[in-house]
């Protein structure tokens, strides 16, 4: 789908392209890509790169086009109702008064950016400033999703304090994977921003906006890194707790086995079908029971004093 957004105090969708429009392309068809090629001579090879979910952020200049791929966050709900987090590539192409964004994946970032800009009555942005604004909005959404992850981490931690549930441990492992995705994507976006700063030196741009982008992006990266380290330590702690609990259980079972070996041995010795001097004694059975109890108590006291129990 190709949508044209024109700024007139607020962003409004128009039917046809006009000079200075933001051309927003979402999940384009082959016909729409050919239309873009014929009308604006966009580099289709670069756009197809953004179709790869694992494409890394980068910035290039090709035939007067400034082509950029950044990774933006997104969220979805799986069949079990659990929230999943992803990062998706977004292609941004600039040339003269052309500003084109191409995304093959759904994301809330761009739609929220339009709504936020309309609520705040943000001034019209030049192409490079609009690119910076999208990077800023992307960083803000990274922080929003990181806050949701933090809530999920705290909830899982509280439940694990009550009982070591495998489902909660798997959720924490999943959060660790999402945090790695976020850290890698944010790091790539930072490299793109560093290259973009060199290009912007010779162009007019909003310096305050660039500072805001750097601050928000660095904050998102630092927050994701902190959460990732905390989660790693929590998982290590839970692994140690599970291992310690297993040792306690095995030690308890070993002690019980040792204590039960005494009456089992006595019963086996005196239960053999051979003469032992007690087969005709009326108190033989009670005597063997009493010996078993006394020896079991002595072994228990010995293990207790050795702090093996």
N, C-alpha and C positions, 0 to 999 in steps of 0.2 A: 504494500500500500504506500502510495506517495501522497503526502499532505504538505500543503504550503501554508506557512505561518508568517503573517505580516504584522509588524509592530506598529501600532497606532495608539499610543498611550498604554495599551495592553496588547498581548499577543492574541491575534484573531486568525482563524483559519479561513483562507480564501480559496476560490475555485481554481484559479490559474496562477501560474508563476509570474511574479513581478520582480523587478530589480530590487535587491536588498532583502528578498524573502529568505526565510529559513526553510530549506527543503528537507523535510523529515521523512525518511524512508524506513519502513518497518516490514520485515519479512517479504522482500520484493520478489515478484515472479520474474521469469526469464524475459517476458515481454516488457516489464517495467524497467529492467536493467538495460535492455536494448534501447528503450526510449531515452533513458538517461545518457547512454552513449551517443546517440544521434543528436540529442538536443544540446548537451553540455560537454560532450567529449570527455566524460569521466573515465578514469583508468579502471576498467572492470577487473583486471587482475588483482588490483589492490582490494577492491570491494569483495571479491571472492575469498580473499584471505580472511576477512572478518567473519566468514561463514563457519570457519573452524572454531569450535568452542574452546580450544586450547591455544589459540593464537596469542602471542605475547605482545605487550605494548611496544610501540615503536613510532618513530616520526621520520618521514622522508619528504624530499622535494623532488617532484617529477613533472616535467613539462609545464612549469608555472603553477602546478598544483602543490599545495602543502597538505600532505596526507598524514593522518594521525590515527593510530589505533590505541585506545585506552580500554582498560577493563573496569566495568561498572558492576556494582553488587546487585543481586536480585534474590528473591525468596520465593519458595513454593511450599505447598502442603502435599505430603505423600498420601497413599491410600490409608495409612493408619492414623492420619491426622497429625503427624509430627511435622514440624517446620524444618525445611531444608534451606540451606544457604548456598549460593553460587556466586561466581563472578563471570561476566560475559563480555566479549569484545564489542566495542562500539567504534565504528569507523567514522572519522570526521574529515571532510575534504573542504579546503578553502582555495578559492581562486578569484581574485578581484572582488566583485560583489556577490559571489556565489558562496553559500554556506550550506553544506550538505552533511547530514548525519545518516548513517546506514546501520541498522541493527537487524540481525537475523533471529534475535531472541527477545522475549518479552521482558520488560523491566519497568519499574515505577519511577526511575530517576528522571527521565525526560518529561513525563507527564506531570510529575510533581514540580519540576523546575518551572514549567509554564504556569501552573496554578500559583506557585509561590511568587513568581515575578508579577503576575496580575494582581495578587493581593497586596504586595508591597509597592506596586506602581514603580517598578524599577525603570530607570532611564534606558533608552535604546542603546544597545551594545553594538560596537563595531564587530566585524567577523572574529578578530583575534580575541577581543574581550568576551564575545559570546562563547568562544572555545574555553576561555578561562572560567567563565561562569558555570559551564557544564562540568568542568573538573571540580569546581568548588561544590556544586550540588552532589556530585558523585562522592566526594569525601565526607560530606554531611551524612549521606545515606550509609556509608561504611560505619560511621559512628553510631547511627541509629540501630543498625543490625548488630553491632558489637554490644550495645546495651541489652538488646534482647538475648544475645548469647550469654551475657553475664547473669541475667535473671535465670536462664535455663541452667547454668552452672550452679548457682546457689540453690535452686530447687532440687537438682540431682544430689547435691552435697547433703542437704537436709534429709532426703530420703535414704541416702546411704548410711547416715548416722543411725537410722532406725534399724535398717537391715541391709546386708550386702546383696542387693538385687542385681542380677546380670543385666537386666534391661537398662538400669540406670548407668551401669558401667559402660554399656555399649553406647548410650547417649553421650556420655562424656568423651568417649573415643571419637564419635562423630563430630562433636564440637571441636575437638583438637584438629581434625582434618579440615573443617571449615576455616579455622583460624590460620592454618598454613596457607590455604588458598588466598585468604585476605592479605596476609603478609606479603606473599609473592606478588600479587596483583598490585598492591600499593607500592611496593618497591619498584615495579616496572613503570607505574604511573609517575613516580618521582623522577625516574631517568628521563621519561618523555618531557616532563616539566623543565628539567635542567637544560635539555636541548632547545626547548621552546624559548627559554629565556634568552639564549644566545641569538635566536632569530628576531626576537622582539626588540632587541637593542636598537635596530635601525628603523623601527616602526613606531607609530603612536599607539600607546596602550595605557590602560588604567593601572598605575603602579600599586595603588591601594588594593585593587582586586587581586593582583598577582601576589601581594603579601598575604592576603586572606587565604588564597589557595595553598600557599606554602605552609601556613600555620595549620590549617585544617587537615591537610594531607599528612603532615608530620605527626599531628595529634592522633589521627586514625592509625597510622603505622605504629606509633609508640603504644597506643592502647591495645592493638591486636597483639603486639609482641609481649606486653605485660600479661595479658590474659592467657596467652599460649604458655608462658613460663609457669604461671600459677597452676594451670591445668596439668602440665607435666609433673609438677611437684605433688599435686593432689593424687594423680594416678600412681605415682611412685609410693606415696604414703599408703594408699589403699592396697597396693600390691604387697607392701610390707605387713599391713594389718591382716590381710588374707593369709599370707604365709605364716604369720605368727599364730593365728587362730588354728591353722591346719596343724602346726607343731603341737599346740596344746591338745588338740583332739587326738593326735597320734600318740602323744605321751600318755594321756588318760587311758586310751585303749590298751596300750602296752602294759600299764600298771594293772589294769583289770585282768588282762590275760595272765600276767605273772601270778596274781593272787589266786585266780581260778585254777592254775596248774597244780596247786597243792592238793585240794580235795580231789581233783581229777586223778592225780598220781596215786593218792592213797586208795581211792575207790578202784582204780585199775589193778593195783598191787594185791589188795585183799579180795578182789573179785575174780582172780584167776582160779581156774578149776584145778588147783593143786593143793596138797596139804600145807597149811601154814600155822596150825596150832590154835586158830580161832574159829574154825568152822563149826565146832561143837560147843563154843562158849556162848552162853545166853546173852552176855553183854557185849559181844564182839561188834555188833553193828553200831551200837551207841558209842563204843569206845573209838571206832574209826571216825565217826562223825565228830566226836569231841576233839580228837587229835587234829582233824582237818580244820576245825574252827580255830583252835589255839594256834596252829602254825600259820594260818591265814592272817590272824590278828598280829602275830609277831612280825610277819613280813610287811604288813601295812604300817606298823609302828616304825620299822626300820626305814622303809621308803619315805615315811613322813619326816623322820629326823634328818635324812639325807636331802630333804627338800626336793624329792623327785615327784611329789604329788602336789 
